[in-house]
Amino acid sequence: MPVMTSTPFAWRRIALPAYGPTLATGAATGALLPVAALRAHDDLGASLATAGLVVALIGVGQLFGALPGGALVARLGERRALVLAGVVDVVAIAVAGFAPTLSLMAVGMFVTGLASSVFFLARQGFMIDVLPPDRLARGMSLLGGSLRVGMLLGPAVGGAVVAATGLQGAFGVAVAFAALSLAIVVMTPDITGSHERAMAAREQEEGTPTMLRVLREHSRVLLTLGLGVLVISGLRQARLVILPLWATQIGLDGAQSSAVFAVAGVVELFLVYPAGWAMDRFGRAAIAGPMSFLLGATMIALPLATDLVGLVVVACGMAAANGLGAGIVMTIGADNAPALGRAQFLGGWRFCGEIGNAGGALAVAALTGLVSLTAAVLTLGLAGLVGSGWVTYWVLRADRRRLRDRSRADERAQSVS
């Protein structure tokens, strides 16, 4: 659960340490992804299939890094974990961009994914510490928004540098942004250090819980709400794979496909803060259910998009759903995270999301190969509509429990005072 502090909350106090590293990390990833497959194919001689696999190793690293990342954050603390992840990320991106062999590049991409898992687990824990309960969803939504801004900034800067210096210039940009993220972490004040020391002292008294113990104790949450997270993450990832494939199927070129993503990205950003406000004001279910339903519905509508205008309309609908869900996974995870064993729980929580990410992409590929892209779109859309019911039911239950616990805590505080 979020931690209340005696220091009055101010957004300006946390703006740079909370959102600066996330924006820079997003920009590093955004600069890296568009050119990674090109480098593997054009510079290192990989086939198209192999180049795609090399790029996918980032996601594989994120999946495999979730549970060990939670244990590492619990052992090192959030700040030291952020520094370690930042150093590893800088080195891994440099290896991916400048290594002379395909195998070394693949290692660099995989390690970048591992570092990403540690970074976002530590960042989520940091946000839980600095945000008061009544602003938690807004803070997490803005965290998701800062990542999205970075993902838009990175390709823009990387593309300009590539035009001037060549393909590897984008990797130089990615290294620079990753180094900037690390520098912000190191140079900004450690505003959660006192809480981490208090929790470390508590763990010395009560014993540090193991990853297995934490996952077992919270298995019900992970198998109910965690399954909802898997649905949301799977739909989101499927959207990123489906849109460019559909653009190709209806005959759009690369510039038109990029324009669709650009317009949708703007729509998404406009909804980030309002969605967080709505979650704080009306509960998480007010957003979690509608956004998963809208993602499913817009996927079902995608076969109606037979030209550029139609695809822009549907893509904007998907972007609206995704924007509404900015920070939703991190917020629900924060609501249900225990004080003791928090990092381990968040590692399990992130693992659920990463399974969804991998499953969404694999489902698109498998259904498209076995049947057709249209069949893949309709199947995933129907799964999203059904899944939205599961998401709504369990998130609504969690909302009621959270409000009940907060009310009891307020009553205890009043009785003490």
Backbone torsions as a table, in degrees:
resi	resn	phi	psi	omega
1	MET	NA	151.5	179.0
2	PRO	-59.4	151.0	-176.7
3	VAL	-103.5	128.3	176.0
4	MET	-84.4	141.5	178.0
5	THR	-123.9	160.9	180.0
6	SER	-79.7	-18.1	179.0
7	THR	-74.3	127.8	178.8
8	PRO	-57.4	138.5	-177.0
9	PHE	-77.8	138.3	174.5
10	ALA	-145.3	129.2	-179.6
11	TRP	-58.1	-38.0	-176.4
12	ARG	-63.8	-27.2	-179.0
13	ARG	-68.1	-32.8	-176.1
14	ILE	-105.2	-5.0	-170.5
15	ALA	-56.2	-55.6	-176.9
16	LEU	-70.2	-51.4	-179.0
17	PRO	-64.8	-28.9	-178.0
18	ALA	-83.7	-48.1	-168.8
19	TYR	-102.7	-23.7	-179.8
20	GLY	-60.1	-52.1	179.6
21	PRO	-62.1	-35.2	-179.1
22	THR	-68.1	-43.8	177.5
23	LEU	-60.5	-45.4	-178.4
24	ALA	-66.4	-39.3	177.3
25	THR	-64.9	-41.1	175.9
26	GLY	-61.6	-39.3	178.9
27	ALA	-66.0	-37.6	177.9
28	ALA	-62.6	-45.6	178.0
29	THR	-65.2	-41.5	179.5
30	GLY	-63.2	-33.9	177.3
31	ALA	-74.3	-32.5	-175.3
32	LEU	-76.8	-46.9	-169.5
33	LEU	-60.2	-43.7	-175.9
34	PRO	-65.2	-21.6	-174.0
35	VAL	-110.6	-8.1	-175.4
36	ALA	-63.1	-45.9	-180.0
37	ALA	-65.6	-36.9	178.8
38	LEU	-63.6	-42.0	179.3
39	ARG	-65.6	-44.4	179.7
40	ALA	-59.9	-40.8	-176.7
41	HIS	-80.3	-53.1	-172.1
42	ASP	-78.6	-40.7	-174.4
43	ASP	-92.3	-32.1	-172.9
44	LEU	-114.3	4.1	169.9
45	GLY	78.4	18.1	179.2
46	ALA	-74.5	149.8	171.5
47	SER	-69.8	168.9	179.4
48	LEU	-61.9	-41.0	179.8
49	ALA	-64.4	-42.9	179.9
50	THR	-67.3	-39.0	178.3
51	ALA	-61.8	-41.2	177.0
52	GLY	-63.2	-38.2	178.3
53	LEU	-65.1	-39.8	178.8
54	VAL	-60.5	-44.1	178.4
55	VAL	-64.6	-39.3	-178.7
56	ALA	-66.3	-16.1	-179.2
57	LEU	-64.7	-22.4	173.5
58	ILE	-61.2	-48.3	178.4
59	GLY	-63.4	-37.3	177.3
60	VAL	-63.0	-41.9	177.9
61	GLY	-63.1	-39.3	177.9
62	GLN	-64.1	-39.4	178.5
63	LEU	-65.7	-49.2	-177.1
64	PHE	-72.9	-19.5	-178.9
65	GLY	-88.6	-8.8	-172.5
66	ALA	-63.9	-56.3	-176.7
67	LEU	-70.0	-48.6	175.5
68	PRO	-61.5	-33.0	178.5
69	GLY	-62.8	-40.7	176.9
70	GLY	-61.6	-42.6	178.5
71	ALA	-65.3	-37.9	-179.4
72	LEU	-67.2	-43.5	178.4
73	VAL	-62.6	-40.2	178.1
74	ALA	-62.3	-35.2	-177.1
75	ARG	-79.1	-43.5	-173.6
76	LEU	-90.9	-26.3	-169.3
77	GLY	92.8	159.6	-171.5
78	GLU	-65.9	-45.9	-174.9
79	ARG	-66.1	-47.7	179.6
80	ARG	-64.9	-34.4	176.4
81	ALA	-65.3	-39.2	177.3
82	LEU	-62.9	-42.5	179.6
83	VAL	-64.5	-46.1	179.3
84	LEU	-60.9	-46.7	179.4
85	ALA	-60.8	-38.6	179.4
86	GLY	-64.5	-44.4	179.0
87	VAL	-62.8	-46.5	-179.3
88	VAL	-62.6	-39.3	-178.3
89	ASP	-65.0	-43.3	178.6
90	VAL	-58.7	-47.8	-178.7
91	VAL	-65.4	-43.0	-177.0
92	ALA	-65.2	-40.9	178.2
93	ILE	-65.3	-40.3	178.3
94	ALA	-62.6	-40.5	177.6
95	VAL	-63.6	-45.1	-179.5
96	ALA	-61.9	-35.0	-175.2
97	GLY	-86.5	-25.3	-170.8
98	PHE	-128.2	0.2	177.6
99	ALA	-65.4	144.9	-175.8
100	PRO	-81.9	-9.6	-176.9
101	THR	-125.4	155.1	-179.8
102	LEU	-65.4	-38.0	-178.5
103	SER	-63.8	-40.4	177.4
104	LEU	-67.2	-38.6	176.4
105	MET	-61.4	-42.1	179.2
106	ALA	-61.3	-41.6	177.7
107	VAL	-61.6	-44.0	178.9
108	GLY	-59.9	-42.4	179.8
109	MET	-65.8	-41.6	179.6
110	PHE	-64.2	-44.1	-178.7
111	VAL	-67.5	-33.5	174.5
112	THR	-58.6	-41.4	176.7
113	GLY	-63.9	-41.3	176.3
114	LEU	-59.8	-46.2	-179.7
115	ALA	-63.1	-36.7	179.1
116	SER	-61.5	-41.6	178.9
117	SER	-60.7	-46.8	-179.8
118	VAL	-63.0	-43.7	-178.5
119	PHE	-58.3	-49.9	-174.1
120	PHE	-74.5	-27.9	173.7
121	LEU	-67.0	-45.4	178.1
122	ALA	-66.1	-37.8	180.0
123	ARG	-66.3	-38.8	178.4
124	GLN	-65.2	-41.9	176.9
125	GLY	-62.2	-40.7	176.8
126	PHE	-58.4	-45.5	-178.4
127	MET	-65.4	-36.8	177.6
128	ILE	-60.8	-38.0	-178.9
129	ASP	-70.5	-38.4	-170.4
130	VAL	-93.4	-14.5	-176.2
131	LEU	-98.4	131.5	171.8
132	PRO	-70.5	155.7	-175.3
133	PRO	-56.0	-35.4	-176.0
134	ASP	-78.1	-2.9	176.7
135	ARG	-124.6	9.5	-174.3
136	LEU	-60.1	-48.8	-176.7
137	ALA	-65.6	-40.2	177.5
138	ARG	-62.0	-43.0	179.1
139	GLY	-63.5	-42.2	178.8
140	MET	-69.0	-36.9	177.2
141	SER	-63.4	-42.1	177.7
142	LEU	-65.4	-31.8	175.2
143	LEU	-63.8	-45.8	175.0
144	GLY	-62.2	-37.2	178.5
145	GLY	-66.2	-39.7	179.1
146	SER	-64.9	-36.1	175.5
147	LEU	-64.0	-41.2	179.5
148	ARG	-65.4	-39.9	176.8
149	VAL	-61.7	-42.9	177.5
150	GLY	-61.6	-40.7	-179.8
151	MET	-66.1	-24.2	173.9
152	LEU	-83.9	-37.2	-178.4
153	LEU	-68.7	-42.6	-176.1
154	GLY	-57.0	-51.8	178.6
155	PRO	-63.4	-33.3	179.8
156	ALA	-64.9	-48.3	179.2
157	VAL	-69.1	-44.0	179.8
158	GLY	-60.9	-41.3	179.2
159	GLY	-63.0	-39.9	178.9
160	ALA	-65.0	-40.5	-179.6
161	VAL	-69.9	-39.2	177.9
162	VAL	-59.9	-40.8	179.5
163	ALA	-60.5	-29.8	-176.8
164	ALA	-94.2	-32.7	-170.5
165	THR	-122.2	-14.4	-176.6
166	GLY	108.7	178.1	-169.7
167	LEU	-59.0	-41.9	-175.4
168	GLN	-70.9	-12.2	175.9
169	GLY	-60.0	-34.1	178.8
170	ALA	-65.1	-36.0	176.8
171	PHE	-67.7	-35.0	174.5
172	GLY	-61.7	-41.0	176.5
173	VAL	-62.9	-43.3	179.7
174	ALA	-62.1	-42.8	177.2
175	VAL	-61.5	-42.4	-179.2
176	ALA	-63.2	-43.4	179.2
177	PHE	-66.7	-39.5	177.7
178	ALA	-63.8	-39.8	177.0
179	ALA	-66.2	-36.0	177.0
180	LEU	-63.6	-42.5	177.2
181	SER	-58.1	-46.6	178.8
182	LEU	-61.7	-43.1	-178.6
183	ALA	-62.5	-39.6	179.8
184	ILE	-64.6	-42.1	178.6
185	VAL	-60.4	-44.7	-176.0
186	VAL	-70.1	-37.0	-170.9
187	MET	-90.2	-18.9	-179.2
188	THR	-84.6	154.4	-177.2
189	PRO	-62.0	149.0	177.5
190	ASP	-86.3	87.2	-172.6
191	ILE	-86.8	-2.3	176.7
192	THR	-114.3	6.1	-175.4
193	GLY	-60.0	-40.9	-177.6
194	SER	-64.3	-38.7	178.1
195	HIS	-66.8	-41.6	179.3
196	GLU	-62.4	-40.0	178.9
197	ARG	-65.7	-38.6	177.8
198	ALA	-63.9	-41.4	179.7
199	MET	-69.7	-34.4	177.1
200	ALA	-64.0	-40.3	177.9
201	ALA	-65.3	-39.4	178.5
202	ARG	-64.5	-39.6	179.0
203	GLU	-66.0	-33.9	176.9
204	GLN	-63.7	-35.8	-179.8
205	GLU	-75.8	-43.2	-172.9
206	GLU	-99.3	-12.6	-177.8
207	GLY	94.9	138.9	-180.0
208	THR	-78.9	120.8	-179.0
209	PRO	-70.8	142.5	176.8
210	THR	-79.3	162.2	177.7
211	MET	-58.3	-45.3	-177.8
212	LEU	-62.4	-41.7	-179.9
213	ARG	-63.6	-44.4	-179.0
214	VAL	-64.0	-44.5	-179.9
215	LEU	-64.0	-37.7	179.1
216	ARG	-68.1	-43.1	-178.6
217	GLU	-65.7	-28.7	-176.7
218	HIS	-113.9	26.0	-177.0
219	SER	-63.1	-34.4	-179.4
220	ARG	-63.7	-43.5	177.9
221	VAL	-62.9	-44.0	-176.7
222	LEU	-69.3	-29.8	-179.1
223	LEU	-87.5	-9.9	179.0
224	THR	-111.2	-71.6	175.7
225	LEU	-63.5	-36.4	179.0
226	GLY	-61.8	-36.1	175.8
227	LEU	-66.4	-35.6	174.6
228	GLY	-62.7	-40.6	176.5
229	VAL	-62.4	-39.0	177.4
230	LEU	-60.5	-41.8	178.2
231	VAL	-62.3	-49.2	-178.3
232	ILE	-61.5	-47.8	-178.3
233	SER	-64.7	-39.7	179.1
234	GLY	-63.4	-42.3	178.0
235	LEU	-64.5	-42.0	179.5
236	ARG	-61.7	-46.7	-178.2
237	GLN	-68.1	-38.3	177.3
238	ALA	-60.6	-38.4	178.2
239	ARG	-58.0	-44.1	-178.0
240	LEU	-65.6	-30.0	179.3
241	VAL	-83.0	-39.9	-173.2
242	ILE	-70.2	-42.9	-173.3
243	LEU	-58.7	-50.7	178.3
244	PRO	-64.8	-33.4	177.2
245	LEU	-65.5	-41.5	179.9
246	TRP	-67.6	-37.7	176.8
247	ALA	-59.5	-41.3	177.6
248	THR	-65.8	-41.4	-177.6
249	GLN	-63.1	-34.6	-178.9
250	ILE	-92.8	8.1	170.4
251	GLY	89.3	18.8	177.3
252	LEU	-80.3	148.9	177.0
253	ASP	-90.2	180.0	-175.8
254	GLY	-61.6	-40.0	-179.2
255	ALA	-65.6	-41.3	179.1
256	GLN	-67.2	-40.1	178.0
257	SER	-62.7	-41.4	178.1
258	SER	-64.1	-37.7	179.0
259	ALA	-63.8	-37.8	177.6
260	VAL	-60.2	-46.2	179.9
261	PHE	-64.8	-37.4	-179.0
262	ALA	-64.6	-46.9	179.9
263	VAL	-63.4	-44.5	179.8
264	ALA	-63.0	-37.0	179.8
265	GLY	-63.0	-37.1	177.8
266	VAL	-65.8	-45.0	177.8
267	VAL	-57.2	-43.3	-177.9
268	GLU	-61.0	-45.3	-176.5
269	LEU	-64.6	-34.4	-178.2
270	PHE	-65.3	-21.5	-175.3
271	LEU	-97.8	-3.7	-173.6
272	VAL	-61.4	-56.2	-176.0
273	TYR	-70.2	-44.3	176.8
274	PRO	-56.4	-36.2	179.1
275	ALA	-65.9	-42.1	177.7
276	GLY	-63.4	-41.7	177.9
277	TRP	-61.0	-43.7	-179.3
278	ALA	-63.7	-38.7	178.6
279	MET	-65.8	-40.1	177.4
280	ASP	-67.7	-35.5	-174.2
281	ARG	-84.1	-42.5	-171.3
282	PHE	-115.1	-3.0	-179.6
283	GLY	103.9	160.0	-175.9
284	ARG	-69.0	-33.2	-178.0
285	ALA	-64.7	-25.2	179.8
286	ALA	-63.5	-21.4	179.2
287	ILE	-110.6	-43.7	-173.1
288	ALA	-58.9	-45.5	-179.9
289	GLY	-66.6	-54.0	-179.7
290	PRO	-60.1	-38.0	-176.9
291	MET	-68.8	-38.6	178.1
292	SER	-70.3	-35.6	176.3
293	PHE	-65.0	-43.4	-179.0
294	LEU	-65.8	-37.6	176.8
295	LEU	-62.3	-44.4	178.3
296	GLY	-64.1	-43.0	-178.0
297	ALA	-65.2	-40.9	-179.0
298	THR	-70.7	-29.5	174.3
299	MET	-66.0	-41.9	177.8
300	ILE	-63.5	-31.6	179.9
301	ALA	-78.7	-13.7	-174.4
302	LEU	-57.7	-38.7	178.4
303	PRO	-59.6	-17.6	176.4
304	LEU	-77.0	-14.3	-179.2
305	ALA	-85.3	98.2	-176.5
306	THR	-107.4	1.0	177.5
307	ASP	-146.9	-177.8	-176.1
308	LEU	-60.3	-45.9	-177.6
309	VAL	-63.0	-44.7	179.8
310	GLY	-62.2	-39.9	179.9
311	LEU	-67.9	-37.3	177.1
312	VAL	-60.9	-43.4	-178.9
313	VAL	-62.2	-48.9	-178.4
314	VAL	-67.1	-41.4	179.1
315	ALA	-62.3	-36.4	177.0
316	CYS	-67.7	-35.1	174.7
317	GLY	-63.5	-43.1	176.4
318	MET	-63.5	-40.8	-180.0
319	ALA	-65.6	-36.8	176.8
320	ALA	-61.3	-43.6	177.7
321	ALA	-62.8	-44.3	-178.9
322	ASN	-66.9	-36.9	177.3
323	GLY	-66.3	-39.6	175.9
324	LEU	-59.9	-32.1	-177.7
325	GLY	-92.3	11.0	179.0
326	ALA	-60.7	119.5	178.5
327	GLY	83.1	-2.6	-174.7
328	ILE	-63.8	-41.3	-179.2
329	VAL	-66.0	-44.6	179.3
330	MET	-66.2	-36.4	-179.3
331	THR	-66.0	-47.9	179.9
332	ILE	-64.9	-38.3	176.1
333	GLY	-61.4	-42.8	178.9
334	ALA	-64.1	-39.4	179.3
335	ASP	-58.8	-35.9	-171.5
336	ASN	-103.2	-1.2	-178.2
337	ALA	-73.5	133.6	177.7
338	PRO	-76.0	157.7	176.9
339	ALA	-67.0	-43.0	179.3
340	LEU	-98.3	122.5	-175.4
341	GLY	85.9	23.7	-176.6
342	ARG	-63.1	-46.9	-177.7
343	ALA	-62.4	-39.0	178.8
344	GLN	-65.0	-41.9	178.1
345	PHE	-62.4	-45.2	-179.1
346	LEU	-64.3	-30.6	173.8
347	GLY	-63.0	-43.9	176.0
348	GLY	-65.3	-38.3	178.5
349	TRP	-62.4	-45.9	179.3
350	ARG	-65.7	-33.7	178.3
351	PHE	-60.2	-40.0	177.0
352	CYS	-59.6	-45.1	179.7
353	GLY	-64.5	-39.3	-178.7
354	GLU	-69.6	-32.6	174.0
355	ILE	-62.7	-41.1	176.8
356	GLY	-62.3	-43.4	178.5
357	ASN	-59.1	-48.2	180.0
358	ALA	-65.9	-41.9	-178.3
359	GLY	-65.9	-37.6	179.1
360	GLY	-62.5	-46.5	-179.9
361	ALA	-66.4	-42.6	-179.6
362	LEU	-66.4	-35.8	179.5
363	ALA	-64.3	-41.3	177.7
364	VAL	-61.2	-47.9	-177.9
365	ALA	-63.4	-44.8	-176.7
366	ALA	-67.5	-47.0	-178.5
367	LEU	-67.1	-36.9	178.3
368	THR	-65.4	-41.8	-179.7
369	GLY	-69.1	-39.2	-176.6
370	LEU	-80.5	-36.1	-176.5
371	VAL	-122.8	-84.6	178.7
372	SER	-167.7	166.9	178.0
373	LEU	-64.7	-39.2	178.6
374	THR	-61.0	-42.5	177.7
375	ALA	-63.0	-39.3	178.4
376	ALA	-62.2	-44.8	-179.0
377	VAL	-61.6	-48.9	-177.1
378	LEU	-66.9	-39.7	179.7
379	THR	-63.4	-47.0	-179.6
380	LEU	-68.4	-34.8	177.0
381	GLY	-63.3	-44.7	177.3
382	LEU	-63.9	-39.4	176.7
383	ALA	-61.9	-36.4	177.7
384	GLY	-66.0	-41.1	178.5
385	LEU	-63.7	-43.7	178.4
386	VAL	-67.0	-43.8	-178.9
387	GLY	-63.6	-29.0	-179.9
388	SER	-62.8	-32.1	176.5
389	GLY	-65.2	-44.0	176.5
390	TRP	-60.9	-47.4	-179.5
391	VAL	-58.1	-48.7	-177.6
392	THR	-60.8	-45.1	-176.6
393	TYR	-60.7	-50.5	-173.8
394	TRP	-77.0	-34.7	177.7
395	VAL	-68.6	-36.3	177.3
396	LEU	-63.6	-41.0	175.9
397	ARG	-62.1	-42.5	179.1
398	ALA	-65.2	-37.1	176.7
399	ASP	-59.7	-46.4	-179.4
400	ARG	-62.8	-41.6	178.9
401	ARG	-65.4	-40.9	-179.9
402	ARG	-63.3	-44.9	179.9
403	LEU	-65.9	-36.9	178.8
404	ARG	-65.9	-42.5	178.7
405	ASP	-65.4	-39.2	179.5
406	ARG	-66.6	-39.9	179.0
407	SER	-62.1	-41.2	178.2
408	ARG	-65.2	-39.9	178.7
409	ALA	-64.2	-39.9	178.4
410	ASP	-64.5	-40.0	178.9
411	GLU	-63.7	-41.2	178.4
412	ARG	-65.1	-41.3	179.8
413	ALA	-63.0	-39.8	179.3
414	GLN	-67.4	-38.5	-179.8
415	SER	-66.8	-36.2	178.3
416	VAL	-68.0	-42.0	-179.2
417	SER	-71.9	NA	NA
